[in-house]
Amino acid sequence: MRCSYAGLTLGFLLTAFAACQKEEAPPKEKPVDAGVNQGPAVDPDLAQAVKSAGNAAASHGADNGPPQNGIFAAGVADKELTKGSPPKITLGSDGAEPRVKLAPAPKPGSKRSGTIEIATQLDPRQGALPILLSVTIEALKVKADADAGVSPISMVAKVTGATINVPGVPAEALAALGKLKGARVDYQVLPNGGAVGFKLDAAKNLEPEFRDAVRSLSETLALITLPYPDKPLGAGAYWMATTRDGILGLDLVTYRMVKVDKIVGDEVTLTVNAKRYSASPTLDIDGLPPDAPRDMLEFQSPSDGSLTLSVGDAIPRSGLLNTGLIALLGPADAKQHRALEIHTRATIALGGS
């Protein structure tokens, strides 16, 4: 398909450019019939694991856990996990021999560099816009009086370059994209692997279309920073981790199922599936039109993918993650409601230290 971009503003230019890309939207995931979650139930299928845990809790009259509409009632998310708490990990199986110990947190002073491609799709009728970010991810050295095994590890991911990863990109878009260089995401990794405290820093004159790429980078970092059980694991091992995440400007409780697919030498391949639930009935992220409602009636945010990492290394070397965010906006008594739908694909390729 040949397209003309002459005379378009940046926003319309990007929309037209995305419309010319031939890609299918990632498949939508059906809503999970999730009840309440309070027990130790774990199953290799995340949907069944959350449902089973919810049924066990419901039989005991519990009123906490993941709600069917994806939004926790006021104060209920704190019963699952309070802000700043370490992840809750429930091990279903430690897998087959041979088993290896997976590192829950990066070593202070270690650094990885490579690329993370972020392809975001706002309209299922159009293609995703693939933004290729060159990044470095560094675990900062701990202070002399800190205990590296107990204290959180401070992390920083810096954008060192950016381009749109398809031919024929208009020069205006590439020039605007150059402002992404220097953007950074600061966060912390807890001793058992959970990530907290995400903070974004980017040029103030960065176009909204590209600021979304930095937010998606922080979301990707949260998903690939995995909590691990404190014991050796082999092929077939699986566990569920519950975390309280603050990303995209949202307060979320995430249930993440991780499975060890295979171990070849020192290379480990993981399958990751996650479901996120909002701790607040309000959606207020950057980029929403001023007149858009902020009240949510429903919220869904599933993700799935695979990651490859080396034994003893907490940062994956490669991977592919698909993430969705679907929200139904507007007061309950409104005659019409507005839907927000975002699909993101992240392709990770990170080199050695």
Buried (B, 14 or more C-beta within 10 A) or exposed (E): EEEEBEEBEBEEBBBBBBBBBEBEBBEEBEBBEBBBBBBEBBBBEBBBBBBBBBBBBBEEEBEBBBBEBBBBEEEBBBBBBEEEBBBBBBBBBBBEEEBBEBBBBBBBEBBBBBBBBBBBBBBEEBBBBBBBBBBBBBBBBBEEEBEBEEBBBBBBBBBBBBBBBBEEBBEBBEEBBBBBBBBBBBBBBBBBBBBBBBEBEBBEEBBEBBBBBBBBBBBBBBBBBBBBBEEBBBBBBBBBBBBBBBBBBBBBBBBBBBBBBEBEEEEBBBBBBBBBBBBBBEBEBEBBEEEEBBBBBBBBBBBBBBBBBBEEBBBBBBBBBBBBBBBBBBEEEEEEBBEBBBBBBBBBBBEEE
